[in-house]
Amino acid sequence: MVGLVCLPLCTACGLLVYAPLGPGYVAAGAAAGLYGGAIVGVLCAVLATSSFIITTSRVSMALVQAGLTSTLVGNAALVGHPALIVTTVTLCLLFAGIWQILFGIFGVASVIKFAPHPVLTGLLNGVGALTILSQVKPFFGGGDIMWPDHSAMLAFAVLLALFILNYPSIATRLRLPSFLRKIPGSLAGFLLGTVAYYIVTGLSPIDLGPTIGKLNIAFPPASPLLPLVSAGPDSRLVSVLPEIIIVSIVLAVISTVESLLAYRAAQNLDDVEIHPVRDLSAQGLSNCAAAMIGGVGGSAIPSALLIAYRLGGRTR
């Protein structure tokens, strides 16, 4: 159940990171989101302290990676080289994982706990504001056919968003069975929206927009970092190395802070034993592994662990 809940989130994070590369990278972005969500979830479950804490792709980290992608798209040295941009973004995530491992080893978690509450609140609210701002242009039509630039698509997106937000109330008013009322709104919206999309487009001429397309998911996936291993560092990549380092530190800090907040949320639910050195190192190793296979980054997520707890999860 928790995996199904994380599925739309992972896909959306991958799309967000790859969106600046254009419609041609939509399927690749979705695949990267799924790769990243799967690998960080599995590795953290194995390497971190046994608990019901769930690790998956996070919108906050995807926004930072998407910002780097947008910057690189406008870089004169990388114009016309989308594959190299993907390699650069992936390398940034690898560095972020390394930073996070170092954070765990050197006890940075004990320093972060002294951060003022307004600072953390501002950070989380800022991430929410950036998420909204990043979707304003695509929502109202950014010129590419992949985004809802027609009235029917816009109306469908609005109705689906309202359904997701109000699903608990709708399920209660309709007196749905208890197992249906326990389904998270995001999962219910994803399933119902997909079914409604194909019914409407199949039975009427209404255009609700294109699909993501076929996902070229291979196992094991091809790593975007392989060219660096086989051919050595590219001079164009070296030229943007300072940006990579700075963004990787930001990614590591965000992932660490959000993971610590998720750990605190888990402790509020149950008597969960947390080992910051082990758990943060596991997060870092997971992000390194996600980078190796071309996925997007992730961290612990409170909403998913809450679902896992309500469904009876107590250990890995």
LUMGU-893921 format. One record per residue (C-alpha): x, y, z; chain; residue number from 1. Coordinates in nm, 4 decimals, padded with zeros to 6 digits, always signed. Layout:
# residues N
{r {X; Y; Z}; A; NUM},
...
***
This chain:
# residues 316
{r {+00.0000; +00.0000; +00.0000}; A; 1},
{r {+00.2738; +00.2470; +00.0968}; A; 2},
{r {+00.4593; +00.1665; -00.2250}; A; 3},
{r {+00.1487; +00.2488; -00.4274}; A; 4},
{r {+00.1123; +00.5779; -00.2414}; A; 5},
{r {+00.4727; +00.6709; -00.3212}; A; 6},
{r {+00.4384; +00.5767; -00.6893}; A; 7},
{r {+00.2742; +00.9043; -00.8062}; A; 8},
{r {+00.5160; +01.1066; -00.5917}; A; 9},
{r {+00.8233; +00.9365; -00.7372}; A; 10},
{r {+00.6959; +00.9861; -01.0908}; A; 11},
{r {+00.6188; +01.3529; -01.0270}; A; 12},
{r {+00.9643; +01.4149; -00.8779}; A; 13},
{r {+01.1336; +01.2657; -01.1821}; A; 14},
{r {+00.9189; +01.4741; -01.4165}; A; 15},
{r {+01.0032; +01.7863; -01.2190}; A; 16},
{r {+01.3792; +01.7274; -01.2428}; A; 17},
{r {+01.3741; +01.6527; -01.6166}; A; 18},
{r {+01.1084; +01.9096; -01.7177}; A; 19},
{r {+01.3608; +02.1809; -01.8203}; A; 20},
{r {+01.5007; +01.9411; -02.0828}; A; 21},
{r {+01.1725; +01.9474; -02.2751}; A; 22},
{r {+00.8953; +01.7029; -02.3703}; A; 23},
{r {+01.1451; +01.4548; -02.5131}; A; 24},
{r {+01.2643; +01.3724; -02.1631}; A; 25},
{r {+00.9249; +01.3199; -01.9988}; A; 26},
{r {+00.9463; +00.9401; -02.0058}; A; 27},
{r {+01.3099; +00.9494; -01.8927}; A; 28},
{r {+01.2133; +01.1725; -01.6011}; A; 29},
{r {+00.9332; +00.9419; -01.4912}; A; 30},
{r {+01.1685; +00.6434; -01.5080}; A; 31},
{r {+01.4330; +00.8314; -01.3068}; A; 32},
{r {+01.1757; +00.9066; -01.0388}; A; 33},
{r {+01.0772; +00.5410; -01.0139}; A; 34},
{r {+01.4403; +00.4266; -01.0069}; A; 35},
{r {+01.5278; +00.6745; -00.7337}; A; 36},
{r {+01.2234; +00.6032; -00.5194}; A; 37},
{r {+01.2796; +00.2282; -00.5402}; A; 38},
{r {+01.6503; +00.2265; -00.4606}; A; 39},
{r {+01.6427; +00.4745; -00.1711}; A; 40},
{r {+01.3422; +00.2988; -00.0211}; A; 41},
{r {+01.4945; -00.0485; -00.0365}; A; 42},
{r {+01.8455; +00.0466; +00.0758}; A; 43},
{r {+01.7298; +00.2618; +00.3668}; A; 44},
{r {+01.5001; -00.0174; +00.4824}; A; 45},
{r {+01.7976; -00.2547; +00.4838}; A; 46},
{r {+02.0751; -00.0271; +00.6102}; A; 47},
{r {+01.8989; +00.2092; +00.8520}; A; 48},
{r {+01.7574; +00.1277; +01.1944}; A; 49},
{r {+01.4647; -00.1130; +01.1692}; A; 50},
{r {+01.1436; +00.0903; +01.1936}; A; 51},
{r {+00.8347; +00.1936; +00.9988}; A; 52},
{r {+01.0092; +00.5053; +00.8632}; A; 53},
{r {+00.9685; +00.5241; +00.4850}; A; 54},
{r {+01.2253; +00.6811; +00.2538}; A; 55},
{r {+01.1342; +00.7864; -00.0982}; A; 56},
{r {+01.1689; +01.0695; -00.3503}; A; 57},
{r {+01.0918; +01.4160; -00.2130}; A; 58},
{r {+00.9562; +01.7194; -00.3965}; A; 59},
{r {+01.1906; +01.9504; -00.2052}; A; 60},
{r {+01.4986; +01.7686; -00.3347}; A; 61},
{r {+01.3488; +01.7423; -00.6825}; A; 62},
{r {+01.2999; +02.1199; -00.6874}; A; 63},
{r {+01.6679; +02.1775; -00.6120}; A; 64},
{r {+01.7704; +01.9303; -00.8816}; A; 65},
{r {+01.5246; +02.0903; -01.1243}; A; 66},
{r {+01.6765; +02.4305; -01.0514}; A; 67},
{r {+02.0188; +02.2932; -01.1372}; A; 68},
{r {+01.8807; +02.1417; -01.4582}; A; 69},
{r {+01.7331; +02.4786; -01.5592}; A; 70},
{r {+02.0641; +02.6515; -01.4895}; A; 71},
{r {+02.2586; +02.3981; -01.6946}; A; 72},
{r {+02.0151; +02.4209; -01.9862}; A; 73},
{r {+02.1027; +02.7903; -02.0122}; A; 74},
{r {+02.4767; +02.7301; -01.9774}; A; 75},
{r {+02.6595; +02.8093; -02.3018}; A; 76},
{r {+02.8985; +02.5168; -02.2594}; A; 77},
{r {+02.6144; +02.2644; -02.2281}; A; 78},
{r {+02.3638; +02.3960; -02.4825}; A; 79},
{r {+02.2555; +02.1145; -02.7112}; A; 80},
{r {+02.3970; +01.8421; -02.4850}; A; 81},
{r {+02.1033; +01.7145; -02.2763}; A; 82},
{r {+02.2756; +01.3824; -02.2020}; A; 83},
{r {+02.5673; +01.5685; -02.0443}; A; 84},
{r {+02.3227; +01.7766; -01.8407}; A; 85},
{r {+02.1651; +01.4566; -01.7081}; A; 86},
{r {+02.5127; +01.3304; -01.6178}; A; 87},
{r {+02.5883; +01.6561; -01.4360}; A; 88},
{r {+02.2652; +01.6493; -01.2343}; A; 89},
{r {+02.3297; +01.2854; -01.1455}; A; 90},
{r {+02.6852; +01.3651; -01.0356}; A; 91},
{r {+02.5455; +01.6385; -00.8112}; A; 92},
{r {+02.3233; +01.3828; -00.6376}; A; 93},
{r {+02.6230; +01.1524; -00.5919}; A; 94},
{r {+02.8129; +01.4326; -00.4181}; A; 95},
{r {+02.5058; +01.5075; -00.2048}; A; 96},
{r {+02.4995; +01.1468; -00.0878}; A; 97},
{r {+02.8676; +01.1669; +00.0046}; A; 98},
{r {+02.8072; +01.4892; +00.2002}; A; 99},
{r {+02.5207; +01.3243; +00.3834}; A; 100},
{r {+02.7372; +01.0278; +00.4814}; A; 101},
{r {+02.9903; +01.2740; +00.6228}; A; 102},
{r {+02.7096; +01.4563; +00.8065}; A; 103},
{r {+02.6188; +01.1297; +00.9753}; A; 104},
{r {+02.9763; +01.0326; +01.0610}; A; 105},
{r {+03.0705; +01.3724; +01.2054}; A; 106},
{r {+02.7485; +01.4185; +01.4022}; A; 107},
{r {+02.5950; +01.7082; +01.2118}; A; 108},
{r {+02.2543; +01.5879; +01.3321}; A; 109},
{r {+02.3438; +01.7005; +01.6843}; A; 110},
{r {+02.4079; +02.0493; +01.5490}; A; 111},
{r {+02.0896; +02.0721; +01.3435}; A; 112},
{r {+01.8759; +02.0041; +01.6515}; A; 113},
{r {+01.9757; +02.3494; +01.7799}; A; 114},
{r {+01.8253; +02.5195; +01.4738}; A; 115},
{r {+01.5448; +02.7599; +01.5740}; A; 116},
{r {+01.1933; +02.6379; +01.5045}; A; 117},
{r {+01.1064; +02.9466; +01.2919}; A; 118},
{r {+01.4032; +02.8648; +01.0686}; A; 119},
{r {+01.2795; +02.5117; +01.0046}; A; 120},
{r {+00.9249; +02.6391; +00.9556}; A; 121},
{r {+01.0493; +02.8947; +00.7063}; A; 122},
{r {+01.2450; +02.6272; +00.5232}; A; 123},
{r {+00.9441; +02.3991; +00.4857}; A; 124},
{r {+00.7107; +02.6838; +00.3889}; A; 125},
{r {+00.9679; +02.8033; +00.1372}; A; 126},
{r {+00.9785; +02.4587; -00.0188}; A; 127},
{r {+00.5998; +02.4613; -00.0429}; A; 128},
{r {+00.6005; +02.8058; -00.2050}; A; 129},
{r {+00.8663; +02.6990; -00.4545}; A; 130},
{r {+00.6610; +02.3914; -00.5398}; A; 131},
{r {+00.3588; +02.6075; -00.6166}; A; 132},
{r {+00.5584; +02.8615; -00.8166}; A; 133},
{r {+00.7290; +02.5902; -01.0193}; A; 134},
{r {+00.3895; +02.4629; -01.1355}; A; 135},
{r {+00.2155; +02.7939; -01.2122}; A; 136},
{r {+00.3496; +02.8234; -01.5664}; A; 137},
{r {+00.2935; +02.4574; -01.6595}; A; 138},
{r {-00.0554; +02.4650; -01.5066}; A; 139},
{r {-00.1727; +02.7578; -01.7161}; A; 140},
{r {+00.0126; +02.6436; -02.0258}; A; 141},
{r {+00.3806; +02.6920; -02.0887}; A; 142},
{r {+00.3705; +02.6496; -02.4657}; A; 143},
{r {+00.4562; +02.2775; -02.4761}; A; 144},
{r {+00.1874; +02.0246; -02.5572}; A; 145},
{r {+00.2926; +01.8171; -02.2569}; A; 146},
{r {+00.1320; +02.0712; -02.0237}; A; 147},
{r {-00.2405; +02.1526; -01.9848}; A; 148},
{r {-00.2760; +02.4430; -02.2221}; A; 149},
{r {-00.6392; +02.3658; -02.3144}; A; 150},
{r {-00.9518; +02.4328; -02.1100}; A; 151},
{r {-01.0531; +02.0657; -02.0809}; A; 152},
{r {-00.7121; +01.9667; -01.9464}; A; 153},
{r {-00.7138; +02.2582; -01.7031}; A; 154},
{r {-01.0617; +02.1710; -01.5752}; A; 155},
{r {-00.9686; +01.8043; -01.5391}; A; 156},
{r {-00.6568; +01.8934; -01.3392}; A; 157},
{r {-00.8538; +02.1255; -01.1079}; A; 158},
{r {-01.1290; +01.8707; -01.0448}; A; 159},
{r {-00.8774; +01.5972; -00.9737}; A; 160},
{r {-00.6850; +01.8207; -00.7311}; A; 161},
{r {-01.0079; +01.9072; -00.5465}; A; 162},
{r {-01.0976; +01.5391; -00.5295}; A; 163},
{r {-00.7594; +01.4506; -00.3781}; A; 164},
{r {-00.7830; +01.7271; -00.1178}; A; 165},
{r {-01.1371; +01.6329; -00.0157}; A; 166},
{r {-01.1184; +01.2547; -00.0527}; A; 167},
{r {-01.1505; +01.1774; +00.3228}; A; 168},
{r {-01.4718; +01.3826; +00.3443}; A; 169},
{r {-01.6057; +01.2369; +00.0188}; A; 170},
{r {-01.5361; +00.8812; +00.1329}; A; 171},
{r {-01.7110; +00.9455; +00.4652}; A; 172},
{r {-02.0176; +01.1089; +00.3080}; A; 173},
{r {-02.0541; +00.8254; +00.0569}; A; 174},
{r {-02.0174; +00.5739; +00.3419}; A; 175},
{r {-01.7525; +00.3800; +00.1573}; A; 176},
{r {-01.6142; +00.0624; +00.3181}; A; 177},
{r {-01.3507; +00.1220; +00.5835}; A; 178},
{r {-01.0644; -00.0083; +00.3684}; A; 179},
{r {-01.1519; +00.2468; +00.0985}; A; 180},
{r {-01.1671; +00.5287; +00.3521}; A; 181},
{r {-00.8125; +00.4405; +00.4609}; A; 182},
{r {-00.6738; +00.4878; +00.1101}; A; 183},
{r {-00.4721; +00.8143; +00.0879}; A; 184},
{r {-00.6230; +01.0834; -00.1314}; A; 185},
{r {-00.3183; +01.0943; -00.3583}; A; 186},
{r {-00.3489; +00.7239; -00.4410}; A; 187},
{r {-00.7257; +00.7442; -00.4861}; A; 188},
{r {-00.6851; +01.0438; -00.7152}; A; 189},
{r {-00.4125; +00.8731; -00.9160}; A; 190},
{r {-00.6200; +00.5598; -00.9734}; A; 191},
{r {-00.9551; +00.7298; -01.0320}; A; 192},
{r {-00.7993; +01.0013; -01.2464}; A; 193},
{r {-00.6285; +00.7455; -01.4697}; A; 194},
{r {-00.9517; +00.5493; -01.5163}; A; 195},
{r {-01.1526; +00.8673; -01.5807}; A; 196},
{r {-00.8936; +00.9879; -01.8332}; A; 197},
{r {-00.9209; +00.6774; -02.0493}; A; 198},
{r {-01.3006; +00.6629; -02.0233}; A; 199},
{r {-01.3427; +01.0264; -02.1284}; A; 200},
{r {-01.0853; +01.0181; -02.4080}; A; 201},
{r {-01.2106; +00.6808; -02.5295}; A; 202},
{r {-01.5802; +00.7699; -02.5443}; A; 203},
{r {-01.5651; +01.1369; -02.6451}; A; 204},
{r {-01.3564; +01.3759; -02.8570}; A; 205},
{r {-01.2525; +01.5740; -02.5484}; A; 206},
{r {-00.8766; +01.6261; -02.5351}; A; 207},
{r {-00.7412; +01.5780; -02.1835}; A; 208},
{r {-00.3796; +01.5866; -02.2963}; A; 209},
{r {-00.1182; +01.3263; -02.3831}; A; 210},
{r {+00.0123; +01.0452; -02.1659}; A; 211},
{r {+00.3662; +01.0245; -02.0325}; A; 212},
{r {+00.4494; +00.7636; -02.2933}; A; 213},
{r {+00.6345; +00.4355; -02.2797}; A; 214},
{r {+00.8895; +00.4125; -02.0012}; A; 215},
{r {+01.2140; +00.2566; -02.1163}; A; 216},
{r {+01.2828; +00.0861; -01.7862}; A; 217},
{r {+01.5681; -00.1612; -01.8062}; A; 218},
{r {+01.7290; -00.3738; -01.5383}; A; 219},
{r {+01.9968; -00.3083; -01.4501}; A; 220},
{r {+01.9497; +00.0524; -01.5661}; A; 221},
{r {+02.2222; +00.2281; -01.7611}; A; 222},
{r {+02.4092; +00.4733; -01.5411}; A; 223},
{r {+02.4511; +00.8328; -01.6664}; A; 224},
{r {+02.7863; +00.8318; -01.4849}; A; 225},
{r {+02.9385; +00.5620; -01.7076}; A; 226},
{r {+03.0774; +00.8171; -01.9602}; A; 227},
{r {+03.2789; +00.9744; -01.6778}; A; 228},
{r {+03.4284; +00.6368; -01.5898}; A; 229},
{r {+03.5054; +00.5288; -01.9458}; A; 230},
{r {+03.6118; +00.8585; -02.1045}; A; 231},
{r {+03.7213; +01.0565; -01.8004}; A; 232},
{r {+03.6053; +01.4033; -01.6862}; A; 233},
{r {+03.4617; +01.6281; -01.9564}; A; 234},
{r {+03.6027; +01.9817; -01.9702}; A; 235},
{r {+03.2504; +02.1206; -02.0023}; A; 236},
{r {+03.1494; +01.9399; -01.6853}; A; 237},
{r {+03.4577; +02.0641; -01.5010}; A; 238},
{r {+03.3577; +02.4211; -01.5873}; A; 239},
{r {+03.0336; +02.3875; -01.3878}; A; 240},
{r {+03.1901; +02.1941; -01.0985}; A; 241},
{r {+03.1543; +02.4846; -00.8491}; A; 242},
{r {+02.7779; +02.4924; -00.9116}; A; 243},
{r {+02.7610; +02.1160; -00.8697}; A; 244},
{r {+02.9382; +02.1315; -00.5328}; A; 245},
{r {+02.7196; +02.4134; -00.3982}; A; 246},
{r {+02.3931; +02.2523; -00.5069}; A; 247},
{r {+02.5048; +01.9144; -00.3710}; A; 248},
{r {+02.5594; +02.0682; -00.0268}; A; 249},
{r {+02.2124; +02.2245; -00.0416}; A; 250},
{r {+02.0652; +01.8863; -00.1378}; A; 251},
{r {+02.2447; +01.7147; +00.1489}; A; 252},
{r {+02.1272; +01.9733; +00.4032}; A; 253},
{r {+01.7645; +01.9558; +00.2860}; A; 254},
{r {+01.7640; +01.5763; +00.2865}; A; 255},
{r {+01.9209; +01.5674; +00.6330}; A; 256},
{r {+01.6828; +01.8221; +00.7860}; A; 257},
{r {+01.3737; +01.6600; +00.6367}; A; 258},
{r {+01.4881; +01.3151; +00.7458}; A; 259},
{r {+01.5444; +01.4363; +01.1027}; A; 260},
{r {+01.1977; +01.5930; +01.1039}; A; 261},
{r {+01.0541; +01.2628; +00.9814}; A; 262},
{r {+01.2400; +01.0780; +01.2584}; A; 263},
{r {+01.0895; +01.3143; +01.5148}; A; 264},
{r {+00.7429; +01.2558; +01.3674}; A; 265},
{r {+00.7987; +00.8802; +01.3987}; A; 266},
{r {+00.9032; +00.9182; +01.7631}; A; 267},
{r {+00.5842; +01.1139; +01.8308}; A; 268},
{r {+00.3839; +00.8172; +01.6991}; A; 269},
{r {+00.5700; +00.5381; +01.8735}; A; 270},
{r {+00.8776; +00.4575; +02.0778}; A; 271},
{r {+01.1174; +00.4454; +01.7826}; A; 272},
{r {+01.4891; +00.4143; +01.8484}; A; 273},
{r {+01.6875; +00.6440; +01.6187}; A; 274},
{r {+02.0611; +00.6199; +01.5510}; A; 275},
{r {+02.1531; +00.9413; +01.3633}; A; 276},
{r {+02.4968; +00.8232; +01.2489}; A; 277},
{r {+02.3652; +00.4993; +01.1037}; A; 278},
{r {+02.0415; +00.6420; +00.9668}; A; 279},
{r {+02.1929; +00.9486; +00.7995}; A; 280},
{r {+02.4751; +00.7394; +00.6568}; A; 281},
{r {+02.2136; +00.5020; +00.5173}; A; 282},
{r {+02.0351; +00.7989; +00.3600}; A; 283},
{r {+02.3598; +00.9126; +00.2015}; A; 284},
{r {+02.4468; +00.5678; +00.0684}; A; 285},
{r {+02.0962; +00.5375; -00.0740}; A; 286},
{r {+02.1265; +00.8687; -00.2573}; A; 287},
{r {+02.4664; +00.7628; -00.3924}; A; 288},
{r {+02.3110; +00.4402; -00.5184}; A; 289},
{r {+02.0228; +00.6344; -00.6745}; A; 290},
{r {+02.2754; +00.8516; -00.8571}; A; 291},
{r {+02.4588; +00.5435; -00.9829}; A; 292},
{r {+02.1466; +00.4220; -01.1624}; A; 293},
{r {+02.0288; +00.7642; -01.2789}; A; 294},
{r {+01.7529; +00.8159; -01.0239}; A; 295},
{r {+01.6458; +01.1242; -00.8302}; A; 296},
{r {+01.7243; +01.1816; -00.4637}; A; 297},
{r {+01.5107; +01.1041; -00.1635}; A; 298},
{r {+01.4766; +01.1225; +00.2128}; A; 299},
{r {+01.2450; +01.0065; +00.4897}; A; 300},
{r {+00.8884; +01.1292; +00.4465}; A; 301},
{r {+00.6404; +01.1830; +00.7343}; A; 302},
{r {+00.3211; +01.1231; +00.5330}; A; 303},
{r {+00.4360; +00.7800; +00.4142}; A; 304},
{r {+00.5557; +00.6679; +00.7574}; A; 305},
{r {+00.2200; +00.7758; +00.9021}; A; 306},
{r {+00.0427; +00.5519; +00.6507}; A; 307},
{r {+00.2794; +00.2655; +00.7295}; A; 308},
{r {+00.2123; +00.3088; +01.1015}; A; 309},
{r {-00.1655; +00.3168; +01.0575}; A; 310},
{r {-00.1468; -00.0010; +00.8490}; A; 311},
{r {+00.0334; -00.1800; +01.1304}; A; 312},
{r {+00.3947; -00.1376; +01.0241}; A; 313},
{r {+00.6419; -00.1307; +01.3112}; A; 314},
{r {+00.9672; -00.2638; +01.1616}; A; 315},
{r {+01.1337; -00.2806; +00.8212}; A; 316},
***
